[in-house]
Amino acid sequence: MLEIIGSIGDVGEGQAGLVTERQAAAVGGTAAILQELLDSRVIEPVLPGVVRLHGGARPTFPRLYAQRLLLDE
């Protein structure tokens, strides 16, 4: 689990801590793992399909960044 959290964190690096569910799945973040991370408040939902890792600086407009990530997929 820690390895997957690290991998998700690597993806969020340079994206203001935001990660799409598709990006998380690409590094092994299954729906069950993402739900566990949500329940334990390691990640938080921003938009449907986009989460933010806790612990980093919050972007000024997280929903705007999240929409851009979804468009880039």
BELCOR-V19753 format. One line per field, one symbol per residue. phi: phi as a letter, one per 30 degrees, with the letter a starting at -180 (. if undefined). burial: I if it has 16 or more other C-alpha atoms within 10 Angstrom, else O. Layout:
phi: ???
burial: ???
This chain:
phi: .ddddddddddddibhicbdddddddcjddeddddddddcidbbdcbejbbbddjcddddbdddddddddddd
burial: OOOIIOIIIOIIOOOIIIIIIOIIOOIIIOOOIIOOIIOOOOIIIIOOOIIIIOOOOOOOOIOOIIIOIIOOO
